[in-house]
Amino acid sequence: MYVATKQGAIVGGQTSCKAPEMAAFEEHLPQDVQIISCHSLHGPNVDSKGQPLAIIKHRASRESLALVERILSCFGSKHVYLSAEAHDRITADTQAVTHAAFLSMGTAWQANKHFPSENRSSTSSLSSKSSFMQPSLKTAAPAVFMRFSNASR
């Protein structure tokens, strides 16, 4: 069964996991539909200007890609061209490193009995975030090794 789409339409999504999204599109969209997805590679409260915006050209013509690029240009983001698999690997690695970094900072703060949220001399911008990190300070993060894929247009 196919989802109703206009013939030759360009379809995309903005989920954080692209491989399952592409699999669903392949399963449910007719072959004439072009698939170009995107995902902002920054936090929700960050201005998109100059930030990376992943564009995943899964099944589309150069003309359709150019149209999507023009539409997305209003964000002022830097376009990064990835496959669905490369996107998913990079976002997973980035999340793992972020969690490891916060666990490491929390572990250090716990060991030193010094928490930015409780110390007025600490002017770190992280002090407002320490309250949500404190519950996970019981374990130390293992070393994390990253490998970024080099993907191109």
C-alpha positions as CSV (number, residue, x, y, z in Angstrom):
1,M,0.0,0.0,0.0
2,Y,1.3,3.4,-0.9
3,V,0.7,6.8,0.7
4,A,-1.1,9.2,-1.5
5,T,1.4,11.8,-2.9
6,K,1.4,14.0,-5.9
7,Q,3.2,12.4,-8.8
8,G,6.9,13.3,-8.8
9,A,6.6,14.9,-5.3
10,I,9.6,15.6,-3.1
11,V,9.2,14.0,0.3
12,G,11.5,14.4,3.3
13,G,11.5,14.3,7.1
14,Q,13.4,15.7,9.9
15,T,13.7,12.8,12.3
16,S,16.9,12.3,14.3
17,C,17.4,8.7,12.9
18,K,17.6,8.7,9.1
19,A,18.0,5.0,8.3
20,P,14.6,3.9,9.6
21,E,13.0,7.0,8.0
22,M,14.5,6.1,4.6
23,A,13.3,2.4,5.0
24,A,9.8,3.6,5.8
25,F,9.8,6.0,2.8
26,E,11.1,3.1,0.5
27,E,8.3,0.8,1.8
28,H,5.4,3.3,1.6
29,L,6.2,5.8,-1.2
30,P,5.8,5.1,-4.9
31,Q,8.9,5.0,-7.0
32,D,8.1,8.4,-8.7
33,V,8.4,10.2,-5.4
34,Q,11.8,11.8,-4.7
35,I,13.2,11.5,-1.2
36,I,15.4,14.3,0.2
37,S,15.5,14.5,4.0
38,C,17.1,17.0,6.4
39,H,18.1,17.3,10.0
40,S,19.4,20.4,11.9
41,L,22.6,19.3,13.6
42,H,22.3,21.7,16.6
43,G,20.2,22.1,19.6
44,P,16.6,23.5,19.5
45,N,17.5,26.8,21.2
46,V,20.4,27.6,18.9
47,D,20.1,30.1,16.0
48,S,20.4,28.0,12.8
49,K,22.4,30.7,11.0
50,G,25.8,29.2,10.2
51,Q,25.0,25.9,12.0
52,P,25.2,22.6,10.1
53,L,22.1,21.3,8.4
54,A,22.3,17.7,7.1
55,I,20.8,17.1,3.7
56,I,20.3,13.5,2.8
57,K,19.6,13.0,-0.9
58,H,18.3,9.5,-0.9
59,R,16.4,9.2,-4.2
60,A,16.2,12.5,-6.2
61,S,17.3,14.4,-9.2
62,R,19.9,17.2,-9.1
63,E,17.1,19.6,-10.0
64,S,15.0,18.5,-7.0
65,L,18.1,18.8,-4.7
66,A,18.7,22.3,-6.0
67,L,15.1,23.2,-5.2
68,V,15.3,21.8,-1.6
69,E,18.6,23.7,-1.1
70,R,16.9,26.9,-2.2
71,I,14.0,26.3,0.2
72,L,16.2,25.5,3.1
73,S,18.6,28.4,2.4
74,C,16.2,30.7,4.4
75,F,17.7,29.2,7.6
76,G,21.2,30.4,6.8
77,S,22.6,27.1,7.8
78,K,25.7,25.4,6.4
79,H,24.6,22.5,4.3
80,V,26.3,19.2,5.0
81,Y,25.6,16.3,2.6
82,L,25.4,12.9,4.2
83,S,24.0,9.4,3.6
84,A,21.4,8.2,6.1
85,E,23.9,5.8,7.6
86,A,26.7,8.5,7.9
87,H,24.2,10.9,9.5
88,D,23.1,8.2,12.1
89,R,26.7,7.3,12.9
90,I,27.7,11.0,13.4
91,T,24.7,11.8,15.6
92,A,25.2,8.7,17.7
93,D,28.9,9.4,18.2
94,T,28.1,13.1,19.1
95,Q,25.5,12.1,21.6
96,A,27.8,9.5,23.2
97,V,30.6,12.0,23.5
98,T,28.3,14.7,24.9
99,H,27.0,12.2,27.5
100,A,30.6,11.1,28.4
101,A,31.7,14.7,28.8
102,F,28.8,15.5,31.1
103,L,29.4,12.3,33.1
104,S,33.1,13.2,33.4
105,M,32.4,16.7,34.6
106,G,29.8,15.5,37.0
107,T,32.2,12.8,38.3
108,A,34.9,15.4,38.8
109,W,32.5,17.8,40.6
110,Q,31.3,14.9,42.8
111,A,34.9,13.9,43.7
112,N,35.8,17.4,44.6
113,K,32.5,18.2,46.3
114,H,32.3,21.3,44.1
115,F,29.1,21.9,42.1
116,P,28.8,25.0,40.0
117,S,25.2,25.4,41.0
118,E,26.2,25.6,44.6
119,N,29.2,27.8,44.3
120,R,28.8,31.5,43.6
121,S,32.4,31.9,42.4
122,S,31.7,29.6,39.5
123,T,30.5,31.6,36.5
124,S,30.3,28.7,34.2
125,S,27.3,28.6,31.8
126,L,27.0,25.0,32.8
127,S,25.9,25.9,36.3
128,S,22.3,26.1,35.2
129,K,22.5,22.6,33.8
130,S,24.2,20.9,36.7
131,S,20.9,20.2,38.5
132,F,19.8,17.8,35.8
133,M,23.3,16.2,35.7
134,Q,23.6,15.5,39.4
135,P,21.4,12.4,39.5
136,S,23.7,10.5,37.1
137,L,27.0,11.3,39.0
138,K,27.3,7.8,40.5
139,T,29.1,6.3,37.6
140,A,32.2,7.4,35.8
141,A,32.1,7.5,32.0
142,P,34.4,5.1,30.1
143,A,36.8,6.4,27.5
144,V,35.0,7.1,24.2
145,F,36.6,6.8,20.9
146,M,35.0,8.5,17.9
147,R,35.2,7.9,14.2
148,F,33.5,10.4,12.0
149,S,32.6,9.3,8.5
150,N,33.7,11.5,5.6
151,A,30.6,11.8,3.5
152,S,30.3,14.0,0.5
153,R,27.6,15.3,-1.8
